Amino acid sequence: MLGFFLIIGTILILGTYLKLRKADKLKNIVFCASGGGHYAELMQLKTVIDACEGIVITEKTGAVANTDGKIYYVPYSSRTEGFKYAFKFFRVCMVSLGHFVKFFPKTVISTGAHSTIPLCFLAWLFRRKIIYIETIAVITKPTLTGKLMYKIADVFYVQWEELLEVYPKAIYGGVLL
């Protein structure tokens, strides 16, 4: 257990060093989404991503195309995998930590889902700004990721007015299409 904390401490110190040493090479905004529909929703913001020279972090799936080299990956995992999921999610957490240390973003913008939680949690721990956009797929009830992100996000958007009843502090942003 002590070894685990030593590794994380070393990574965090290295990340701080990289931030101070190479600040001009680091990006300030990270956009993250799991693969599939959440990634497709995130890509609706492509003009924003390009304008701010953002970095995209997503799961490596067949639905994700790396066309410009600004996409980084976390391993794909699914809660339907049973016992193996815990190990795969731990790997997602470690890869997310590596990405966070590498880019040390000032802002994380996410459309969900579960594979983005570690990156958003790290942003919360380091007092970085978190902007979360609840998925368009759910109209009247919250998602599990939405429930978690609602507690830590600085700005929380919903795409359906009905969700304002579930998330009273959210901002209705309309549908991203």
C-alpha positions as CSV (number, residue, x, y, z in Angstrom):
1,M,0.0,0.0,0.0
2,L,2.9,2.4,0.9
3,G,4.4,1.6,-2.5
4,F,1.2,2.6,-4.3
5,F,1.3,6.0,-2.5
6,L,5.0,6.4,-3.3
7,I,4.3,5.8,-7.0
8,I,1.4,8.3,-7.1
9,G,3.5,10.8,-5.2
10,T,6.3,10.5,-7.6
11,I,4.0,10.8,-10.6
12,L,2.4,14.0,-9.1
13,I,5.8,15.5,-8.3
14,L,6.9,14.7,-11.9
15,G,3.8,16.2,-13.2
16,T,4.3,19.4,-11.3
17,Y,7.9,19.5,-12.6
18,L,6.8,19.0,-16.2
19,K,4.2,21.7,-15.7
20,L,6.7,24.3,-14.5
21,R,9.5,23.2,-17.0
22,K,7.5,22.8,-20.2
23,A,4.4,25.0,-19.6
24,D,4.4,26.3,-23.2
25,K,4.1,22.8,-24.5
26,L,1.2,21.7,-22.3
27,K,-2.4,22.2,-23.3
28,N,-4.8,23.9,-21.0
29,I,-8.1,22.1,-22.0
30,V,-8.8,18.4,-22.1
31,F,-12.0,17.1,-23.7
32,C,-12.9,13.6,-22.6
33,A,-15.6,11.1,-23.4
34,S,-15.9,7.3,-23.5
35,G,-16.2,5.7,-27.0
36,G,-19.3,5.5,-29.1
37,G,-22.2,7.9,-28.5
38,H,-20.5,10.0,-25.9
39,Y,-17.5,10.5,-28.2
40,A,-19.9,11.4,-31.0
41,E,-21.5,14.0,-28.7
42,L,-18.1,15.4,-27.8
43,M,-17.2,15.7,-31.5
44,Q,-20.1,18.1,-31.9
45,L,-17.7,20.5,-30.1
46,K,-14.9,19.9,-32.7
47,T,-14.8,23.6,-33.7
48,V,-14.3,24.6,-30.1
49,I,-11.7,21.8,-29.6
50,D,-9.8,23.0,-32.6
51,A,-10.1,26.7,-31.7
52,C,-8.6,26.2,-28.2
53,E,-6.1,23.6,-29.4
54,G,-7.7,21.1,-27.0
55,I,-6.6,17.5,-26.4
56,V,-9.2,14.7,-26.7
57,I,-9.0,11.7,-24.4
58,T,-11.3,8.8,-25.1
59,E,-11.5,5.0,-25.2
60,K,-9.8,3.2,-28.0
61,T,-12.7,1.7,-29.9
62,G,-13.5,1.2,-33.6
63,A,-15.9,4.1,-33.4
64,V,-13.1,6.6,-32.7
65,A,-11.0,7.9,-35.6
66,N,-7.7,9.6,-34.9
67,T,-7.5,12.0,-37.8
68,D,-5.3,14.8,-36.4
69,G,-3.1,13.2,-33.8
70,K,-4.6,15.2,-30.9
71,I,-6.5,12.2,-29.6
72,Y,-5.2,10.1,-26.7
73,Y,-6.6,6.9,-25.3
74,V,-7.6,5.1,-22.2
75,P,-8.3,1.4,-22.3
76,Y,-11.9,0.3,-23.2
77,S,-13.8,-1.3,-20.3
78,S,-17.4,-2.3,-19.8
79,R,-19.3,-2.8,-16.5
80,T,-20.8,-5.9,-18.2
81,E,-17.4,-7.7,-17.9
82,G,-18.1,-8.7,-14.4
83,F,-15.1,-9.4,-12.1
84,K,-12.5,-8.4,-14.8
85,Y,-14.1,-4.9,-14.9
86,A,-12.4,-3.9,-11.6
87,F,-9.0,-4.6,-13.0
88,K,-9.7,-2.9,-16.3
89,F,-11.1,0.1,-14.5
90,F,-8.0,0.3,-12.3
91,R,-6.0,0.4,-15.6
92,V,-8.2,3.2,-16.9
93,C,-7.5,5.1,-13.7
94,M,-3.7,4.6,-14.0
95,V,-3.7,5.7,-17.7
96,S,-5.9,8.7,-16.8
97,L,-3.4,9.6,-14.1
98,G,-0.6,9.5,-16.7
99,H,-2.6,11.7,-19.1
100,F,-3.4,14.2,-16.3
101,V,0.2,14.4,-15.3
102,K,1.3,14.8,-19.0
103,F,-1.2,17.6,-19.9
104,F,-2.0,19.0,-16.4
105,P,-5.1,20.7,-17.8
106,K,-6.7,23.9,-16.3
107,T,-10.1,22.7,-17.6
108,V,-11.7,19.3,-18.3
109,I,-14.8,19.2,-20.4
110,S,-16.6,15.8,-20.5
111,T,-19.7,14.3,-22.1
112,G,-19.2,11.1,-20.0
113,A,-19.3,8.2,-19.3
114,H,-17.6,5.9,-16.8
115,S,-14.1,6.0,-18.3
116,T,-14.0,9.8,-17.8
117,I,-14.6,9.7,-14.1
118,P,-11.0,9.2,-13.1
119,L,-9.8,12.2,-15.2
120,C,-12.6,14.4,-13.8
121,F,-11.9,13.3,-10.3
122,L,-8.2,14.2,-10.7
123,A,-9.2,17.6,-12.0
124,W,-11.4,18.0,-9.0
125,L,-8.6,17.0,-6.6
126,F,-6.3,19.6,-8.2
127,R,-9.0,22.3,-8.2
128,R,-9.2,22.4,-12.0
129,K,-12.4,23.5,-13.7
130,I,-14.8,20.7,-14.7
131,I,-17.5,21.2,-17.3
132,Y,-19.8,18.3,-17.7
133,I,-22.5,17.8,-20.4
134,E,-25.1,15.2,-19.5
135,T,-25.8,12.9,-22.4
136,I,-28.6,13.5,-24.8
137,A,-29.7,9.9,-24.7
138,V,-31.4,10.3,-21.3
139,I,-34.3,12.6,-21.1
140,T,-35.9,12.3,-17.7
141,K,-33.6,10.4,-15.3
142,P,-30.0,10.9,-14.3
143,T,-27.1,8.7,-15.5
144,L,-24.7,7.2,-13.0
145,T,-21.9,9.4,-14.3
146,G,-24.2,12.4,-14.3
147,K,-25.0,11.8,-10.6
148,L,-21.3,11.7,-9.7
149,M,-20.2,14.6,-11.9
150,Y,-23.1,16.8,-10.6
151,K,-21.4,16.8,-7.2
152,I,-18.0,17.9,-8.5
153,A,-18.5,19.8,-11.7
154,D,-18.1,23.5,-11.8
155,V,-20.5,23.8,-14.7
156,F,-23.1,21.2,-15.4
157,Y,-25.1,21.3,-18.6
158,V,-28.2,19.3,-19.5
159,Q,-29.6,18.9,-23.0
160,W,-33.2,18.4,-22.0
161,E,-35.3,20.8,-19.9
162,E,-36.9,17.8,-18.1
163,L,-33.5,17.1,-16.5
164,L,-33.6,20.4,-14.7
165,E,-35.9,18.8,-12.2
166,V,-33.3,16.2,-11.5
167,Y,-30.3,18.6,-11.6
168,P,-31.7,21.9,-10.3
169,K,-28.4,23.8,-10.4
170,A,-27.7,22.6,-14.0
171,I,-27.7,24.9,-17.1
172,Y,-30.1,24.0,-19.9
173,G,-27.9,24.2,-23.0
174,G,-30.2,22.7,-25.6
175,V,-29.5,19.7,-27.8
176,L,-26.0,19.3,-29.4
177,L,-26.7,18.1,-32.9
